[in-house]
Every structure is written in C-alpha cells, then in structure tokens.
Amino acid sequence: MPNDNRKPKVLVIDDDESICQLIIDLLENEEVDVTSAIDGLRGMRLFRQNPADLVITDIVMPGMEGLEIIRDLKKNYPDTEIIVISGASGEYIDHAKVFGARHIFVKPFDVKTLLSTVRKILEDIKVKRQS
C-alpha cells in the first residue's frame, strides 16, 4: 500500500468565531488544511463534503450540539479524531468522553497544551497512514 502523504485535515466547529480564528491561527504553521464552521449543522455539512482527520468542536451550540456531532462522527466515521473545547462542564464533559472525544479542554484553555495535543494527534494520523 502506498504512503499517504497528503496534509491532515482539521475541522474546527465553534459558535464563537474568535475561538475558530484562534485555533486557525494556532495551526497556521503546522502542515494541515484547516476549515471552520460556526455551528454544528454547517460543520457536519462541511465534514461530509470534505472529511477531516481531526475535528475540534464545542459542545453547546445552536442547531446541532457537539455531543450530536461526536456521536455522528464515531458512528459513521470511527477513525476521526475528536477534541472538545467547551465552556460546559459536568454531564456534558462526561458524555463527550463516553461518546468518543479523545481530549477535552475546558474554556479558558491553555493554547500551548492544545497545540501540543493537536501535534501529537496529527503525528499519530501520519504514522497510521504510512503503515
């Protein structure tokens, strides 16, 4: 099987446009293709048009909540990695873990820790593609 050397794709879904932009800016020097959506419905539409390797999503959003996104992705696209960034706590966070989020960051989050986590996941994706 040939190596798959295409850039990993990252989709950011958050109804706070400043969070989307922060993450896009954070990943600008990484070798990834980043897109974003400001609600869950748009995010899933974008995902279905152009599946991402990593989805970074908020939980509480209008239209389609992050928990629905996580369930949908893990059911239909089980290899997709998911990071949750949310101001929610308690049950929402517990459900996000159960539904399949790999990492959870509570707002306000440390951008250096987020970046190192994203880098680790992207490296795992690259290794998986080459095997």
Secondary structure, 3 states (H helix, E strand, C coil): CCCCCCCCEEEEECCCHHHHHHHHHHCCCCCCEEEEECCHHHHHHHHHHCCCCEEEECCCCCCCCHHHHHHHHHHHCCCCEEEEEECCCCHHHHHHHHHCCCEEEECCCCHHHHHHHHHHHHHHHHHHHHC
